[in-house]
Amino acid sequence: MAAEELIEVKFRLHDGSDIGPSKYSSSTTVGSLKEKIISQWPKETENGPKTINEVKLINAGKILENNKTLAESRSPVSEIPGGVITMHVVARPPMADKNSGKY
């Protein structure tokens, strides 16, 4: 039985800092990666994301879906064999309450 492929990924935050690189199984879901990002988010940063719905992961210009695996989300055109994949992280603040009257 072949060993499962490990993919090395680092996450680039809005301020240019990185989380990782770390190795993940190719069967890891994007939602699991987002949970990992939230748990390792810099504590000194105000308004960090609290849920995976407040985080968008972008790889090769494509926004990744929570239910897809890392293997399904890869872009073979932009990857260097054995290299580290850099995914960009966009954190959205929670949406304002529509009934609050604020725009």
C-alpha positions in Angstrom: 0.0 0.0 0.0 1.4 3.4 -1.0 1.9 6.1 1.6 -0.5 9.0 1.3 1.0 12.0 -0.3 1.9 14.9 2.0 1.7 18.4 0.6 3.7 21.3 2.1 1.6 24.4 2.4 2.1 27.9 4.0 -0.5 30.5 4.5 0.2 34.2 3.6 -1.8 36.6 5.7 -2.9 40.1 4.7 0.1 41.8 6.5 2.6 39.6 4.6 3.3 37.3 7.5 3.1 33.5 7.1 1.6 30.6 9.0 3.7 27.5 8.3 4.9 25.9 6.2 3.4 22.6 7.4 2.8 19.3 5.7 -0.8 18.1 5.3 -2.4 14.9 3.9 -3.8 15.3 0.4 -7.2 14.2 1.8 -7.3 17.2 4.3 -10.3 19.4 3.6 -10.1 23.1 3.0 -12.4 23.5 6.1 -9.8 21.7 8.2 -7.1 24.0 6.9 -9.2 27.0 7.8 -9.6 25.7 11.4 -5.9 25.3 11.6 -5.4 28.9 10.4 -7.8 30.3 13.0 -6.1 28.4 15.8 -2.7 29.7 14.7 -3.9 33.3 13.9 -1.6 35.9 15.5 -3.1 36.7 18.9 -1.9 40.3 18.8 -4.0 41.0 15.7 -7.4 42.7 16.4 -10.5 41.2 14.8 -9.1 37.9 13.8 -11.5 35.4 12.3 -13.6 33.3 14.7 -15.2 30.8 12.2 -14.2 29.2 9.0 -16.9 31.2 7.2 -14.9 34.3 7.9 -11.8 33.0 6.1 -11.2 32.6 2.4 -8.3 30.6 1.1 -7.0 31.4 -2.4 -4.7 29.2 -4.4 -3.5 30.2 -7.9 -6.2 32.8 -8.1 -9.0 30.4 -7.2 -11.2 30.7 -4.0 -11.2 27.2 -2.4 -14.4 25.5 -1.2 -14.6 24.2 2.4 -15.8 20.7 1.4 -13.0 20.1 -1.2 -9.8 18.2 -0.3 -6.3 19.6 -0.7 -5.8 17.2 -3.6 -8.9 18.5 -5.4 -7.8 22.2 -4.8 -4.3 21.9 -6.2 -3.3 23.7 -9.3 -0.6 21.6 -11.1 0.2 24.4 -13.5 1.5 26.8 -10.8 3.2 24.2 -8.5 6.9 23.2 -8.5 7.4 19.5 -7.7 8.5 19.2 -4.1 8.0 22.9 -3.5 5.9 24.7 -0.9 2.5 25.8 -2.0 1.6 29.4 -0.8 -2.1 30.0 -0.2 -3.4 33.5 0.5 -5.7 34.1 3.4 -8.4 36.7 3.3 -10.3 37.3 6.6 -13.7 38.8 6.4 -15.3 40.5 9.4 -18.6 39.0 10.4 -21.5 40.6 8.5 -23.4 43.4 10.2 -26.9 42.6 11.4 -29.3 43.7 8.7 -31.9 44.9 11.2 -29.4 47.2 13.0 -29.9 50.0 10.5 -26.2 50.4 10.0 -24.9 50.5 6.4 
